[in-house]
Each structure stands twice: as structure tokens, then as C-alpha cells.
Amino acid sequence: MQRRTFLRASVLGASTVAFTGSLWHSALAAPAQNATGPYGSLLAADANGIQLPSGFTSQVVARSTQAVPGTSYIWHSAPDGGACFADGSGWIYVSNSEVNPGGGASAIRFDSGGSVVSASSILSGTRQNCAGGATPWNTWLSCEEVSLGFVYETYPFGGTAVQRPAMGRFKHEAAAADPVRQVIYLTEDETNGRFYRFIPTTWGNLSSGTLQVLVAGSATSGSFTWANVPDPDGSPTATRSQVSGSKSFNGGEGCHYADDTVWFTTKGDNRVWQINLLNNTYELAYDDSLVSPGTAPLTGVDNITGSTFGDLYVAEDGGNMEICLITPDDKISVFLRINGQSSSEITGPAFNPAGNRLYFSSQRGTTGSSSGGITYCVSGPFRT
């Protein structure tokens, strides 16, 4: 793999403010390799069964089928993808429900001290809402992970959710907004899924636009182009089968944009892909079969987010129930581990605007059932 130079930073949530921290760079080698994490080794599990580095603490925010503490709102089952939005001096955390039928998404509003203010539904009556993504105009894109699934644009600050068929009908997973190129990137959870971008006719309005697919060779690095998808409705021909030469990805999952780069994960081969948008090239940021020394820490790759410092946080679906950290100098380590929940998966990692709280869920908790989901918050001295 050629060495390259790039900057990593993060645009968190969908507020009108870009929450970017230190922009720093060096000549780096990919994919990521094992190293001691920036926060040191994990301590023994806390009262919530979570192992964390020194200085970090966890708390339970909500439990599926139970009222969110301090409210009468019943938290949804199977919490999945999530994001944070700045709300004055506080913030809102949104979370999907990967239930079919039923689905939907909920929101919890926090004050400046991190205490719950209120909770509510922002989407209902949909199917298997897995991941999604935040937009710069403060909406949450909730994606249906079903055949011919839709993207729904939801309104955490109030408003009725809207179906966005122009963004394509396929087995949607995650979305990531790129305010520079004014596009939305989309992943597809199929063994031969594709990586897409949607170009709205008008930035900020997702009612119409052009769906494109990434076209590249079969190698794990190289150059790419974009091609229009002729029929975004995916019928009678699936969107992934409409463009000759479009690149196949094995089980697209999480997606994250920052600083002219978009990262996304593929669960079928335990990889994190890096798309370099300034020079239209792609490469591997992580591959579990290429890690040394020792055993690869990250398997079952799933949701992904970034910190204000530029660290990537990748959640596991299975594996050792860990969130792993990939640093800007391509080192990977375990940030946290949840014990006693091997029949679950970690979902929805997202930082609050200040970057000192990380929200995420265990989709099936200790029970292994969708009704056993637990949403957590970890606080501590995150690098900013």
C-alpha cells in the first residue's frame, strides 16, 4: 500500500456548526496495525459490565420497553444507528429501531449537564431502521435495511418525517453528508452491495436529485469514478446490478465523513474502507487479515463515527462486543468492551457536540432479545 498524507477531523451530528478539532497530518501507512491505545489498557468491568480505560465512566441512559428515566416515553426495541445534534447549550441523541415491522426512530434531549430533559418518537411505522446519518441542516436520515428499503428524513427538533425515494430503493444501511461536494454517501447491506452517493438538485432538499454508484476495479486500492444509476427505484433491476463496472462491497455498514474523506465498513470481510475525495482514490484503512503483530482486535465491523481529534471509533456486531479506535497515524486498539452480552451487537456510536460523551447501544443487551436493548453514555477525557 502506498504511503499517503491526509488530514482527519470530524463533523459531528447535523448542527449548523462543524465540530472539528485539531487538524493534523503526517505521512501514514495503511491499513491500521495493532498498538497500545492512546488511553491505555482497559480496567476491570464497572457496574454496567463495561471495561473502560482509566478516567472514563459509563452510565445507562435508556432501556428498551422501559420509560426513559425522567420521562414517560418508552424507549424503542433494538436500538441501532444514532447521532447527536447541538441544541442550544444541550444536545439531542437520536436512535433507530431495527424492528420489522415497527421500526422508526426516537430522540432524547439533554441539558448542558447531560441530564435528560425529554424523549419522543421522530419516526414510526417503518421497517428495520438500521443505521443512517445526520445532515448539516439538522435532520436525521433513517435508513431501512430491507429489500427496496427507503431513506426517511426525520426532524429531531420537530416536524413530520418524509420518505425520500429519490435517494434510491435498496437495502440501505448508513448515510454520511459531505457539505463540500454537497452530496450524501450511502452504504448497502448486501454481500454484493455497492457504495453510492446522492446529489440533491438543491443542497438541503432531498426531494429530488441524482443517485450515483462508485465504479472501480476489483483491487483493494486504486482510482474510482461515479456513474448514474438509471433506475433508483430498484425495480425490476436492483440498483447494485444496473451499472457495469460498479464496485462490489461485501456487506456495507457504517459510514462517516470528515475533511474530504469518507470511511465506511464492510462486515463480510471485516474491513474499513477509505475514500479519498480530493484525488478520487480508495484504499483500506483496516483489514483484519492484515493486522500485526498479534490478533486483529476488530471483527464484526459495523457502525463507525469520529471524534473531534480525528480518531475513528468502530463498533462490533458480535466479535468481543468492543468499540475499537483507529488513530490518525493508523494504529488500532480496543477502547471499550461490554461483558456478558455476547448475543448482542454495539450500535449507534455518536459524540455529543463537546466531544466528551460517547453514546452507543447494545442492541439486545443481556437478554439477546430486541426488547433487551440498552443505550449507554461514556464520559471522560476524550482527545479533542
Stockholm file with secondary structure:
# STOCKHOLM 1.0

chainA/1-384         MQRRTFLRASVLGASTVAFTGSLWHSALAAPAQNATGPYGSLLAADANGIQLPSGFTSQVVARSTQAVPGTSYIWHSAPDGGACFADGSGWIYVSNSEVNPGGGASAIRFDSGGSVVSASSILSGTRQNCAGGATPWNTWLSCEEVSLGFVYETYPFGGTAVQRPAMGRFKHEAAAADPVRQVIYLTEDETNGRFYRFIPTTWGNLSSGTLQVLVAGSATSGSFTWANVPDPDGSPTATRSQVSGSKSFNGGEGCHYADDTVWFTTKGDNRVWQINLLNNTYELAYDDSLVSPGTAPLTGVDNITGSTFGDLYVAEDGGNMEICLITPDDKISVFLRINGQSSSEITGPAFNPAGNRLYFSSQRGTTGSSSGGITYCVSGPFRT
#=GR chainA/1-384 SS CCCEEEEECCCCTTCSSCCCCCCEEEEECSSCEECCCTTCSBCSCCTTSEECBTTCEEEEEEETTSBCTTSSCBCCSSEEEEEEEEETTEEEEEEEECCTTBCCEEEEEECTTSCEEEEEEEECSBSCEEEEEECTTSCEEEEECSTTCCEEEECTTSCCCEECGGGCCSCEEEEEEETTTTEEEEEECSTTBCEEEEEEEETTEEEEEEEEEEECCSSSSEECEEEECSCTTCCSSCGGGSSTTBCCBSSEEEEEEETTEEEEEETTTTEEEEEETTTTEEEEEEEGGGCCSSCCSCCSEEEEEECTTSCEEEEESSTTSEEEEECTTSEEEEEEEECSCTTCCEEEEEECTTSSEEEEEESSTTTTSGGGCEEEEEESCCCC
#=GC SS_cons         CCCEEEEECCCCTTCSSCCCCCCEEEEECSSCEECCCTTCSBCSCCTTSEECBTTCEEEEEEETTSBCTTSSCBCCSSEEEEEEEEETTEEEEEEEECCTTBCCEEEEEECTTSCEEEEEEEECSBSCEEEEEECTTSCEEEEECSTTCCEEEECTTSCCCEECGGGCCSCEEEEEEETTTTEEEEEECSTTBCEEEEEEEETTEEEEEEEEEEECCSSSSEECEEEECSCTTCCSSCGGGSSTTBCCBSSEEEEEEETTEEEEEETTTTEEEEEETTTTEEEEEEEGGGCCSSCCSCCSEEEEEECTTSCEEEEESSTTSEEEEECTTSEEEEEEEECSCTTCCEEEEEECTTSSEEEEEESSTTTTSGGGCEEEEEESCCCC
//
